[in-house]
Structures are given as C-alpha cells and as structure tokens.
Amino acid sequence: MQRLALTLLFSSMLFGCAGYQPKDIFAQSREWLAQTSDGAAANYDDEIEVLFAQPYIDPLTDYINQHIDDERRAEPLRKVSAERKVRCQEIADKYLTRPL
C-alpha cells in the first residue's frame, strides 16, 4: 500500500514538472506585481483621504512618524507633511491674534 502511494506521489510530481513553463510563470508574476503595486498606491490615497477628513494634527504626525522609513510612501508622506504644515500654521495664526 505504501509503495502504491509513493509511486502515485512520484508520478504526480513528475507530471507537474513536465507541465512547467517558466516564461508563463514569470510573465504572470510580473503582471501580478504590477497590479498589486498600483493597488498599493490607491490604498495610500485612501489612507490620506481618511487622514485629511479629520481635523486634528496628531494623526498626521503619527502617520509621518510611523511611515518615515518607507520609500514607497514618499509621495503620500510629502502630502501629509504639507497638510500638517498648513494646519499648524492655521493654529499659529489663530493664537497669534488672541490676547494674552
């Protein structure tokens, strides 16, 4: 019984290798990677929209600190940093006009 199982296992392994076509596999991998990287950029845009929808500065600062080393997020980090700067300036202007 074990011989039969081993023979079937070995035969199926050989058959699987016979159908191996590396060009197709690599092309499919490239397509998949391209799709996932485009999807990641869209996800970053969604993250930024959620961040910008709330009025606070701390979540923006936390996002920057959390992802500062991620090179893939360079553009989203620039956007978040610019928005944080604008919000900080608005608060500074607000308190500048207040009496002490």
N, C-alpha and C positions, 0 to 999 in steps of 0.2 A: 504494500500500500504506500509506503514511504517512497519507494522507487518510482511509482507512478506519479506521485505528487511532485517529486523532484524533476522528473522528465517533463511533465507539463509546465512547470515553472521555468525550466531551462529553455524549452521550446518557445514559450511566450516571450521570454527575454530576447531570444534570437530574432523572432519575428518583429518585435518592437524596434530593434536596432536596424532591421532591414528597411523599415519604412522611414528612417531618419533622413530628413532633407535639411541640411544646415542653412541653406540660403533662405528658405521659407521661415525658419525659426528666427533667424536674425532680423529679417525684414519685419516680422510680426512684433518682435521685441522693440525695434526702433519705433514702429507706429504706436505701440502701447506707451512707450516712454514719452513720445511727443504729445500724446493725448493727456497723459497724467500731468505733465509739466504745464500744459495750457490750463488744465483744470486747477492746478495749484495757484496759478496767477489769478484766476477767477475767485478762488477761495480767499486769497489775500484781499481782493477788492471787497468781498463780502464782510470780512473781518473789519476792514477800515470803515465801511459804511455803518456797521454797528457801533464802532468806537465814536464816530463823528455824530451819531444820532443822540448820544447822551451829552449833557452839558458840562461834565466835570473834566478836570485836568489830570487827576491822579491815574485814571485808567490809561490815558495816553502815555504818561510817564512809565507806568508799569509795562505797557506793550513795548515801548522802546527798550527798557532795561531787559526785558525777557528775550527779545529777538535781536539784540545788538550785534551778535556774532554770526548771524545767519545771512550769508551773502545773497541768498535767493530773495531775501526780503529788503534789499537795498532801496528799491523804489518805494515800496509801501512805508518803509521807515522814514524816508525823506518827506513823504506826505504827512505822516503822523507828526513828525518833528515840526514841520511848518505850521500845522494846525495848532499844535501845543504852543508854539511861539505866539501865534495870533491871540489865542485865548489868554495867555499870560499877560500880553500887552493890554488887552481889554480890561483885565482886572487891575493892572497897574494904573491905567488911565482913570478907572473908576475911583480908586483910592487916592489918586493924586488931587482930585477935585474936592475931596472930603476935608472938612476942617479937623484939626487935631483936637 
